[in-house]
């Protein structure tokens, strides 16, 4: 990475994507000023800002926690449509899935469940965007939360 290039990752794992939403980001009640909002939604114009930073490269996070595959696929398609393809280095499907059990997944959700879902999402997203991109996208694999324990550490 050259000194004039930066990699940026945005945090939208728990944000649904609504293709008809006119605002880039809508923050739900109680989400302002609390760190990473837990109840926000993303619209297509969110991606316009990605082209405002010269020489930036992006790891684009694809929402995964809420298990809305169609919306997540549309989100990835819109990212590739709006952001310069040279700026998208990787897609990251979800973030810290070891924090999903008991919140976004059953209590026994584990690494093997994650891998199956990751592969399914990656295949669906690849099929949806490979025609508009120069080949298949690259994916970034798992990052785990510091609360990791059990089989999440035994990968």
Order of alpha helices (4+ residues) and beta strands (2+ residues): beta-beta-beta-beta-beta-alpha-beta-alpha-beta
